[in-house]
Amino acid sequence: MRPYLARMMLWRISPHHSLFRIFPPLILPLRPLGAEHRFFHYFCLMDTKEEIIRQFEAQTAPFSPGTHKELANILVRFNLAKGDLFLREGEICKYYSIVAQGMIRLFYNKNGRDLTEHFSYEKGIFVSLESYFRQTPSYLMIEALEPSIIYSFPHDQFQNLMRTNHEVEHMYCKMLENSF
C-alpha cells in the first residue's frame, strides 16, 4: 500500500447522497464497482491538526514551521452530534473554530423565534465575535445541524501564544479584519 493512502479513508456513497452535495471538494471519484451497483468508491482525506492549521493559514497569514507546531499543540478537536449546542445564549465564547466535517448554525432567539445569523460548513470559520474577543456573555447560540467535527483555538491559550509569537499576533489581526 502506498504511504499516502494510509492517510485516507474509503467511503462508499451514492452521488445522490447528501454528503456528496455538501463535501464536493473532499470527494474524488475513483471507479465504479460494477454495473450491478449504484454506488461508487470515493476517497475522502482525513483532517489532521496540521491540515487544519494550513486552512487557518490560508484564511489569515503564512506561518513558520515552529508556529505551525505551536498552534497545533493548542488546537482542540470536538465531535458534535446533530442538535448539539456548542455555545448557549449567555455563555462566554471560549473558542475560535473551523469546521472539518459537518454543518454549524449560529443563531439567536428574538421574541420566541430562532433567527439564523450564519451557516458554516467544511473549512468555514465560526465564532461568536463579540463574546470571544471581549469575553462577555453571548447572545448567539451555536448548533450542529448534522454530526460534525470541529477544531478550535481556546481563547486563553491563544492569547498566551499571541503574546510570545508575532506570527500568531498577526494572525489575530487578520482574524479581526476578516470578521467585518
N, C-alpha and C positions, 0 to 999 in steps of 0.2 A: 504494500500500500504506500502511496506517495505521502510524504510528511504533511503536505498542505491539506490533504483530505482528512487528516486526523482532526483538524480544527473545524470541520464542517459536520453538520448533521443531516441525515437523509429524511426528507419529508415526502409522503405520498398524499397529494391533494389534487382535487379536480380543478381545472382552470375556472370553474364556476364557483368555487369555494370562496367565502368572504376573505380568507387570508390572502388569496391571490390578488384581490382588488385592493386590499389595504397595504400590502407589502411588496408591490411590484419591483422596487429596486433591489430587494434582497433575494428574490426568487429567480433562478435561472433555469430555463427548460433544458433537460438533458436528452432524454429519448423516450419514445412511447414504450410501454411494457408489452404491448401486443394488441391485436385487433379486438380481442375479446374483452379488454379492459378499457374503461373510460377514464382511467387515471394515468398520470404521468409521473416520472421521477423528477424531483426538484432538489437542488442543493440549496441550503439556507445557511449563510455564515452565522456562526455563533458570536455573540458580542462578548468581548473581553474588556477589562478595565482600560487597557492600552488603546483599544479601538474607540471606546467612549471618550477618552481624553483627546484623541485625534478629532472626534466630532466636535467637541467643545473648541478645540484649537481652530478648526475650520470656520467656526462662527464667531471667534473673537480675535486671537492673535497667535503667532507662532511661538513655540516653546523649545527650550533646550532639552536634551535627554534627561538632565538632572531634574528639571521642573516637571517633566512627564512623570518621573518616578515619585516625586513628592506629591503630586496631585493624585496619582493612582493609589498612594498609601492612605489618603483620607477619603477617597471615593467609597460610598456605601451603596450596596445593592438592596432593592426592595422588590419582593414579589407580591403583587396585589391581585386579589380575586375580583371578579366582576362585582361592582357595587361597593367595594371597599372605599372608605373615605381616608385619604392621605392627610388631609387637613380639614378640621371642622371650624365652623364660624366661632370666633372668639379666641382661638388658639393662636399662638405666635408661630409664624412660618420659620422653620429652622433649616430648611433645605432648598438649595438651588438645583433643579433636577432636569434630566433629559430622559426621554422615553426610548428604551431599547426595543421593546416589543409592546404592542397593545395600543390603547387609546385612552386619553385622560381628558376630563372636562373640568374647567374652572367655572364656578357659578356662584350666585348669591341669591338670597331669598328677599323678595320685595313684596310686601302685602300678601304673603302666603303663596306666592308664585316663584318657582325656580327660574331664574334668568341666566342663561349661559353667556359667559363673557369670552371664553376661549376654548378651543379644542386643540390638543396636542397629540400627535401620533409619532411613529418612528422617526427618530432624530430631532424631534421637536423639544425645545426647551420650555419649561414652565416653572412659574414661581408666583407667589402672592407678593408682588413687588414691594409695596409699602410696608407690609408686615416683615418681610425678610430684611430689607435694608435698614428700617428703623427699629426692628424688634418690638413691634407693637401688635396687639390683637388684630387678627384678620377678619374682614367682612366676607371674604371669599371662602368657598369650600372647594376641595379638590377631590374628585371621584374617579375611580377606574371604571370605564364603560365596558371593558372586557378584561379578561385576565391579562395582566401587564407586568412587565419587568422595567423598573426604572433605576437609574443610577443618580446619586445625589451627593452634593458637597455640603457637609454640615456647616452651618454658619460660623460657629466658634472656631473650629479647626481651620476653616478657610480664612477667617480674619487673622488668625495667628500666622498662617503661612504667608498671607499678604504682607504682613509687617516685616518679614525677613527675606522675601523674594520679590524683586521688582517686576519680573515677568508676570507673576500672579497679580501684582498690583495693577499692571497694565491690562491684564485680562478682566479684572474687576471694573476698570474704567470702560472697557469695551462692552461688558455686560450691561452697564448703565446706559451707554449710548444706544445699544441695540434694543433697549427696553422701551424707548419712547418713539 
